[in-house]
């Protein structure tokens, strides 16, 4: 009779420890987010703000790389404006888009359809034509109160995933089936 009770206690203890770790991660994220917000508030320079955002998000989320792009809806293009890559992953990131590169939205209609509808999504890129290993990717639109201005992309190793828990409640409404995505 004692054995099932001990297993139950061990399972409850494991669940408590897991929840404590999740709460600590959320608290750490909130602290870093507050730091990013303070850096942004200290500047009215759009280029400095976006550079801080891509750098800090890369570091806070443990990503390989982050870049942001602006849209030109008349020509249906997206142009990478700012990028940050952690130094240990520069080789991987060199195969991604680089600052100044233009992407034609019609080349990736499903991706840009979702972004232009204001939806966040994550997926695993599996491109057999590249020598690079598959990556877990999170794509988010950049939206003001009037329009979608561009997008922000984060890249992680295929064994990692972007935890949808870091999206705040208003952001979650745009996430469809945003589960932890693992590539195999």
C-alpha positions in Angstrom: 0.0 0.0 0.0 2.9 2.4 0.7 4.5 1.9 -2.7 1.6 3.5 -4.7 1.5 6.4 -2.3 5.3 6.9 -2.6 4.9 6.9 -6.5 2.1 9.5 -6.2 4.2 11.7 -3.9 7.2 11.4 -6.3 5.0 12.3 -9.3 3.5 15.3 -7.4 7.0 16.5 -6.4 8.1 16.2 -10.1 5.1 18.3 -11.2 5.8 20.9 -8.5 9.4 21.2 -9.6 8.4 21.4 -13.2 5.9 24.2 -12.4 8.5 26.1 -10.4 10.9 25.9 -13.3 8.3 27.2 -15.6 7.5 30.1 -13.3 11.2 30.9 -12.9 11.6 30.9 -16.7 8.5 33.2 -17.0 9.9 35.6 -14.3 13.3 35.7 -16.0 11.7 36.5 -19.3 9.6 39.3 -17.7 12.8 40.8 -16.2 14.6 40.7 -19.6 11.5 42.1 -21.3 11.4 45.0 -18.9 15.0 45.7 -19.7 14.3 45.7 -23.4 11.4 48.0 -22.8 13.6 50.4 -20.9 16.2 50.4 -23.6 13.5 51.1 -26.2 11.9 53.9 -24.2 15.2 55.7 -24.0 15.3 56.1 -27.8 13.1 57.5 -30.5 15.4 56.2 -33.2 13.6 53.4 -35.0 16.9 51.8 -36.2 18.3 51.6 -32.7 15.0 50.3 -31.3 14.8 47.5 -33.9 18.4 46.6 -33.5 17.9 46.3 -29.7 14.8 44.2 -30.2 16.5 41.6 -32.5 19.6 41.4 -30.3 17.7 41.0 -27.0 15.1 38.6 -28.4 17.9 36.4 -29.7 19.6 36.3 -26.4 16.5 36.1 -24.2 14.9 33.3 -26.2 18.2 31.4 -26.7 17.8 31.7 -30.5 20.5 31.3 -33.2 19.4 34.4 -35.0 16.7 37.0 -35.3 15.9 39.4 -38.1 13.2 41.9 -38.8 12.0 43.0 -42.2 9.8 45.8 -43.5 7.1 45.3 -46.1 6.4 47.1 -49.3 2.9 46.0 -50.1 2.7 47.7 -53.5 5.6 45.6 -54.8 4.7 42.6 -52.5 8.2 42.5 -51.0 9.8 42.0 -47.6 13.2 43.5 -47.0 15.4 42.4 -44.1 16.4 45.5 -42.2 18.0 44.3 -38.9 19.6 41.1 -37.8 21.4 39.6 -34.8 23.2 36.3 -34.6 24.9 34.7 -31.6 28.5 34.3 -32.3 28.6 30.5 -31.9 26.1 30.2 -34.7 27.4 32.6 -37.3 28.1 29.7 -39.8 24.4 28.6 -39.6 23.1 32.1 -39.8 25.2 32.9 -42.8 22.9 30.6 -44.8 19.8 32.6 -43.7 18.6 35.9 -45.1 20.9 38.9 -44.6 20.4 42.6 -44.1 19.2 44.2 -47.3 18.0 41.0 -48.9 14.6 41.3 -50.6 12.0 38.5 -50.5 9.1 38.4 -53.0 6.0 37.5 -51.0 4.5 35.5 -53.9 7.5 33.1 -53.6 6.1 32.0 -50.2 2.3 32.7 -50.4 1.3 30.6 -47.4 3.9 32.2 -45.1 3.0 35.8 -46.1 -0.8 35.1 -46.1 -0.6 34.2 -42.4 1.7 37.1 -41.6 -0.4 39.6 -43.5 -3.4 38.4 -41.5 -1.6 39.2 -38.3 -0.9 35.6 -37.3 2.2 34.3 -35.5 3.3 30.8 -36.3 6.2 28.4 -35.9 7.4 25.6 -38.1 10.4 23.5 -38.9 12.2 24.2 -42.1 13.3 21.1 -43.8 15.0 22.1 -47.0 16.8 19.1 -48.6 18.6 21.5 -51.0 20.7 23.0 -48.2 23.5 21.5 -46.3 22.3 23.3 -43.2 20.5 21.3 -40.6 16.7 21.9 -40.2 15.7 24.8 -38.0 12.8 25.6 -35.7 11.4 29.0 -36.9 9.0 31.5 -35.3 7.6 34.1 -37.6 5.7 37.1 -36.1 4.1 40.1 -37.9 5.0 43.6 -36.7 1.7 45.4 -36.3 0.8 49.0 -35.3 -2.7 50.2 -34.8 -3.3 50.7 -38.5 -1.4 48.1 -40.5 1.1 45.3 -40.7 4.5 46.9 -41.1 6.8 43.9 -41.5 7.8 40.8 -39.7 10.2 39.4 -37.2 11.8 35.9 -37.5 13.5 33.9 -34.8 15.6 30.7 -35.6 16.5 27.9 -33.2 18.2 24.5 -33.5 15.8 21.8 -34.7 15.8 20.1 -31.3 14.6 23.3 -29.6 11.2 24.9 -29.8 9.6 28.3 -29.2 7.5 28.0 -26.1 4.2 29.8 -26.8 4.1 30.7 -23.1 6.3 33.7 -23.8 3.6 35.3 -26.0 1.3 37.5 -24.0 -2.5 37.1 -24.1 -3.2 39.6 -26.8 -0.5 38.0 -29.0 -1.8 34.5 -28.4 -5.1 35.2 -30.2 -3.1 35.2 -33.5 -1.4 31.9 -32.8 -3.1 28.9 -34.4 -2.0 25.5 -33.2 1.2 27.0 -31.8 2.4 23.9 -30.0 6.0 23.2 -29.1 7.4 22.2 -32.5 10.2 19.7 -32.7 11.8 18.7 -35.9 12.9 15.1 -36.5 
